[in-house]
Amino acid sequence: MQERRKQLRKHPVDYLNVFDGKTHQLSGSLMDLSTEGMMLASGTPFLLNTTYRFKMALPDASLGKRHVTVDAESLWCCLDNDSDFYDYYTTGFKFHNISPRNAEVIDRVIHSYAFDPG
């Protein structure tokens, strides 16, 4: 698959929980992040080409917020059965209509709590 993203995504030092913005149920764990999108690991697959509202728990309230709410469209989803512990799905999302404030908070999370994968 050809790489189409413009920004390199960063992996969080600790996996952050991401919740459904409507039901508040756990949707998955953040695997990587950029200001344009994210990848989640989850126990169930997401529907493709569907926009979801997520609430991302932040690692600490010093960023001025305890969570960030984003709308994100699912672009791909696949079963990852390489884990020694359990099978899970990874899904790539692209953010839509992110507010400047939330983009700033995500950028600060990336710079404070993430590292380059390579």
matplotlib code that plots the C-alpha trace (Angstrom):
import matplotlib.pyplot as plt

x = [0.0, 1.4, 2.0, -0.2, 0.1, 1.9, 3.1, 5.1, 3.1, 4.6, 4.1, 3.1, 5.4, 2.3, -0.8, -3.5, -7.2, -9.6, -13.3, -16.5, -17.5, -21.2, -21.4, -18.1, -17.2, -13.6, -13.0, -9.3, -5.8, -3.8, -1.0, 0.3, -0.6, -0.1, -2.1, -3.8, -4.8, -4.2, -4.1, -6.1, -5.8, -9.1, -10.8, -13.4, -13.1, -14.4, -16.5, -14.6, -15.2, -17.2, -16.8, -16.6, -16.4, -13.7, -12.6, -8.9, -7.7, -4.6, -1.6, -1.8, -4.0, -1.0, -1.8, -4.9, -7.4, -8.1, -9.3, -9.6, -12.7, -12.1, -14.1, -12.1, -12.9, -11.8, -9.6, -8.4, -8.8, -7.0, -6.6, -3.2, -2.6, 1.2, 0.7, 1.8, -1.1, -4.3, -5.5, -6.6, -7.6, -5.6, -7.5, -6.2, -8.2, -8.0, -9.1, -11.9, -12.7, -10.3, -10.3, -7.1, -7.1, -7.4, -4.7, -2.4, -3.1, -2.5, 0.8, 1.9, 1.0, 3.1, 6.1, 5.8, 4.8, 5.8, 8.8, 9.7, 9.0, 12.2]
y = [0.0, 3.4, 5.8, 8.8, 10.6, 13.9, 13.8, 11.1, 9.7, 9.3, 6.5, 7.4, 6.4, 5.0, 3.8, 6.3, 5.2, 6.5, 6.5, 6.7, 10.4, 9.4, 6.3, 6.9, 3.2, 2.4, 2.3, 1.3, 2.3, 4.9, 3.3, 6.3, 9.9, 13.0, 16.2, 14.7, 11.3, 8.3, 4.5, 2.6, -0.9, -2.5, -5.8, -5.3, -3.9, -0.5, 0.1, 1.5, 5.0, 5.9, 9.0, 8.5, 11.0, 10.1, 11.4, 10.9, 10.8, 12.9, 11.8, 14.7, 17.7, 20.1, 20.5, 22.4, 19.6, 16.1, 15.0, 16.0, 15.3, 14.7, 13.5, 10.9, 8.8, 5.2, 4.6, 1.0, -1.8, -5.1, -8.0, -8.0, -11.5, -11.1, -10.5, -13.2, -12.4, -11.8, -10.9, -7.3, -4.9, -1.9, 0.9, 4.1, 7.3, 10.7, 13.7, 15.9, 19.5, 19.6, 22.8, 24.9, 24.5, 20.7, 20.6, 22.5, 20.1, 17.1, 18.7, 19.2, 15.6, 14.4, 16.5, 15.7, 12.1, 10.5, 9.2, 8.4, 4.8, 4.4]
z = [0.0, -1.0, 1.9, 1.5, 4.8, 4.9, 8.5, 10.2, 13.0, 16.5, 19.0, 22.5, 25.3, 27.1, 25.2, 25.8, 26.1, 23.5, 24.2, 22.1, 22.3, 22.5, 24.7, 26.7, 26.2, 25.6, 21.8, 21.9, 22.7, 20.8, 18.9, 17.0, 16.5, 14.3, 14.1, 11.0, 12.3, 14.6, 14.7, 17.3, 18.6, 19.6, 20.3, 17.6, 14.0, 13.0, 9.9, 7.1, 5.7, 8.8, 10.9, 14.6, 17.5, 19.9, 23.3, 23.8, 27.4, 27.9, 29.9, 32.3, 32.9, 32.7, 29.0, 30.2, 29.3, 30.6, 27.1, 23.5, 21.4, 17.7, 14.7, 12.7, 9.6, 9.5, 6.4, 6.9, 9.5, 9.8, 12.2, 13.9, 15.1, 15.7, 19.4, 21.9, 24.1, 22.0, 18.5, 18.0, 15.2, 14.2, 12.4, 10.8, 11.2, 9.6, 11.7, 10.3, 11.3, 14.2, 16.1, 16.3, 20.1, 19.9, 17.1, 19.5, 22.4, 20.1, 18.9, 22.5, 23.4, 20.4, 21.5, 25.2, 25.3, 22.0, 20.2, 16.5, 15.5, 13.6]

ax = plt.figure().add_subplot(projection="3d")
ax.plot(x, y, z, "-o")
ax.set_aspect("equal")
plt.show()
